[in-house]
Amino acid sequence: MSSQWDEQAMQIERELDVCGLVCPLPILRTKQALATMVSGQILKIVATDPASVIDFQVFSDQTGNELISISQVSDEFVFILKKK
């Protein structure tokens, strides 16, 4: 996992805004979004809950979905996940 990645190099198939939601809702919404995607597709998630940083790392480890990137812009956290 890296903190920097090139958005131009990968096509984001879906974006998910979970701003304002707290654990466990960002992860639950992410699971729902991933269920509609095929293997290898990229999901971008934007969240405001600081706990989501740890939550998404654990989610990635437990599910096998690759957490490509975590970044922070102001009070928003941006996660880039690749579906397994």
VEXLUMKE-577567 format. One record per residue (C-alpha): chain; residue in one letter; residue number from 1; x, y, z. Coordinates in pm, 1 decimal. Example, Ala and Ser with C-alpha at 12.3 -4.5 7.8 and 13.67 -1.06 7.14 Angstrom:
BEGIN
   kette   rest    nr         px         py         pz
       A      A     1     1230.0     -450.0      780.0
       A      S     2     1367.0     -106.0      714.0
END
This chain:
BEGIN
   kette   rest    nr         px         py         pz
       A      M     1        0.0        0.0        0.0
       A      S     2      126.6      345.1      -80.6
       A      S     3        4.6      685.1       23.4
       A      Q     4       52.2      825.2     -327.6
       A      W     5      -87.9      686.4     -651.6
       A      D     6     -165.1      811.9     -997.7
       A      E     7     -540.9      847.0    -1055.3
       A      Q     8     -471.5      875.9    -1426.3
       A      A     9     -306.5      532.6    -1431.6
       A      M    10     -611.3      348.1    -1298.6
       A      Q    11     -974.1      371.7    -1391.1
       A      I    12    -1204.1      420.2    -1095.5
       A      E    13    -1519.5      224.1    -1170.8
       A      R    14    -1719.0      351.3     -876.3
       A      E    15    -1703.8      625.0     -612.8
       A      L    16    -1862.8      601.9     -270.5
       A      D    17    -1923.9      900.1      -41.2
       A      V    18    -1957.9      795.7      322.3
       A      C    19    -1881.6     1137.8      469.4
       A      G    20    -2058.8     1199.3      798.2
       A      L    21    -2100.4      828.5      870.7
       A      V    22    -1921.3      655.5     1157.4
       A      C    23    -1817.5      296.8     1217.2
       A      P    24    -1946.3       52.0     1107.5
       A      L    25    -2144.4      228.5      831.5
       A      P    26    -1850.9      320.3      599.9
       A      I    27    -1741.0      -44.2      591.5
       A      L    28    -2097.5     -173.1      545.9
       A      R    29    -2157.2       64.6      254.4
       A      T    30    -1823.4      -39.6      105.7
       A      K    31    -1920.6     -408.5      128.4
       A      Q    32    -2247.6     -330.1      -50.5
       A      A    33    -2066.3     -138.9     -324.9
       A      L    34    -1807.1     -413.7     -373.8
       A      A    35    -2083.7     -672.6     -405.6
       A      T    36    -2197.4     -499.3     -726.4
       A      M    37    -1847.3     -491.0     -876.0
       A      V    38    -1632.8     -749.6    -1053.4
       A      S    39    -1283.8     -865.0     -959.4
       A      G    40    -1013.1     -612.6    -1040.1
       A      Q    41    -1238.4     -307.8    -1042.8
       A      I    42    -1139.3        1.9     -845.1
       A      L    43    -1356.3      166.2     -579.1
       A      K    44    -1283.1      514.1     -441.5
       A      I    45    -1426.8      584.6      -95.9
       A      V    46    -1438.4      927.5       67.1
       A      A    47    -1494.4      932.5      444.8
       A      T    48    -1470.5     1179.7      733.1
       A      D    49    -1446.8      937.9     1027.5
       A      P    50    -1082.8      929.7     1148.6
       A      A    51    -1137.4      571.1     1270.9
       A      S    52    -1202.5      467.7      911.8
       A      V    53     -826.9      468.2      844.8
       A      I    54     -778.6      168.2     1074.0
       A      D    55    -1114.8       18.4      974.9
       A      F    56    -1025.3        7.5      604.9
       A      Q    57     -681.2     -139.6      673.8
       A      V    58     -838.7     -419.6      879.5
       A      F    59    -1117.1     -466.4      621.7
       A      S    60     -858.6     -504.3      346.4
       A      D    61     -656.4     -757.7      547.4
       A      Q    62     -965.1     -961.8      638.5
       A      T    63    -1132.8     -963.2      297.2
       A      G    64     -837.0     -975.2       58.8
       A      N    65     -946.2     -661.7     -125.3
       A      E    66     -633.0     -458.6     -199.1
       A      L    67     -607.0     -121.2      -26.2
       A      I    68     -409.6       63.8     -291.6
       A      S    69     -402.7      405.5     -132.0
       A      I    70     -500.6      611.1      170.8
       A      S    71     -479.1      987.5      155.0
       A      Q    72     -615.5     1280.4      349.8
       A      V    73     -738.4     1608.5      207.9
       A      S    74     -845.4     1851.9      478.4
       A      D    75    -1092.5     1656.2      695.5
       A      E    76    -1163.0     1389.6      433.3
       A      F    77     -995.0     1052.5      397.1
       A      V    78     -976.3      898.1       51.9
       A      F    79     -938.8      521.0       14.3
       A      I    80     -870.7      340.6     -310.6
       A      L    81     -969.0      -27.5     -301.4
       A      K    82     -924.0     -292.6     -568.7
       A      K    83    -1179.1     -571.6     -550.9
       A      K    84    -1024.3     -916.2     -516.6
END
